[in-house]
């Protein structure tokens, strides 16, 4: 069985989930998406009324009418990780641990390019009671890169991640909204997560129970690049808005879970250590399976209690507990000529524990429309959200950074007739995570073992901290508006108008005739 290949597959899956999970709104989703919605702190469930609704509540696209939207947000990210690990002194005769020491490694810094993350959508009015929209948007995710060396030594996070460069993921969606009565709107959307994923990390081929090496001996290190794709994962979203009282609107949405089933290939080299010198890798195909959570949103918005002011309070629940493990299925991947093993040793199914937990978020946001002229309206926005972590400290890693995070935001919209320009800025205040080495649960996978080790070498202990700022801009143009509803006819029959009597004809005057007679005389 090929240790290096198994590490490669594990690295692929862990890296991919770190990105894909952020694509699906949830605990790993770094922030609420969309320029205008983020300006309201993500409180855009009941108040969704433009094409930003595709990520929050598809019922909201009804109020967009015929509209075009394009926006993008850049994530300014940086992180630091100080690894801590337990080193065990082992009796070579019995294999028992004699003593345990805690080692602290040099701090390593991570970064990600501030690439704008776009949303593009357009809606149509096929019927006065229906709206249809299509859209594409990229995950609001961070793709971090870490160095291979720190102070001339192998980087301490190398078994978790080096880089996710080259990954491209997008969600494609089609949406329909229907308004059966004035106060109620229903919406539904079908989405596909599509793209490819590339991950690069250092793996290990160490066989500790045979005393060939120490678990993190660099001679047994290898670098692997893994590509997953094509990724095609269907999902969907349902939504409703209800104006239950004049000026008060209730909104809710439910995003279905995503079941990812994707092929993968890997490119790797075997360690330089002597046992691998005559060995080679046969095959490169594999598949993997894991589940991503369903999500439920609810919000209440008050409109025009003060003219032009809208305020919404919303909540979000993501069932990340569904993401408990990942299954990897190698297809004919084997290592050949490894001493002490069959000539071709095929890699079996691998199960990787994830240990995620469900998360919740609370949001509040407001916007206030101020007429600046007959054709220009200025709308400042404020928002705030807080989200709990979907990753317990014991499962934290540089691949899946997550913790409790508070996000204040400020935005501005300027409308010129049928066009609107939006900008936003948000900053996250993020709780530092400390994973005690004794409590760390992400271990090196060592498949080539004569006897399973009772003391796994964990790789994710230590101190994690990071920062995130978000800047964004967007443009919206409403090219068609639904005609105003005709007034409802009265149920009472029209009253008959009173008929005025015709005036009586005036009596013909005889004066002219008398005058004429007088002239004749």
Secondary structure, 3 states (H helix, E strand, C coil): CCHHHHHHHHHHHHHHHHHHHHHCCCCCCCCCCCHHHHHCCCCCCCCCCCHHHHHCCHHHHHHHCEEEEEEEEEEEEEEEEEEEEEEEEECCCCCCEEEEEEEECCCEEEEECCCEEEEEEEEEEEECCEEEEEEEEECCCCCCEECCEECCEECCCCCCCCECCCCEEEEEEEEEEEEEECCEEEEEEEEEEEEEEEEEEEEECCCHHHCCCCCCCHHHEEEEEEEEEEEEEEEEEEEEEEEEECCEEEEEEEECCEEEEEEEEEEECCCCCHHHCCCEEECCEEEEEEEECCEEEEEEEEECCCCCEEEEEEEEEECHHHCCEEEEEECCCEEECCCCCCCEEECCCEEEECCCCCEEEEEEEEEEEEECCCCEEEEEEEEEEEECCCCCHHHCCCCCCCCCEEEEEEEEEEEECCEEEEEEEEEEEECCEEECCCCCCCECCCCCCCCCCCCCCECCCEEEEEEEEEEEEEEEEEEECCCCCCCCCCCCCCCCCCCCCCCCCCCCCCHHHHHHHHHHC
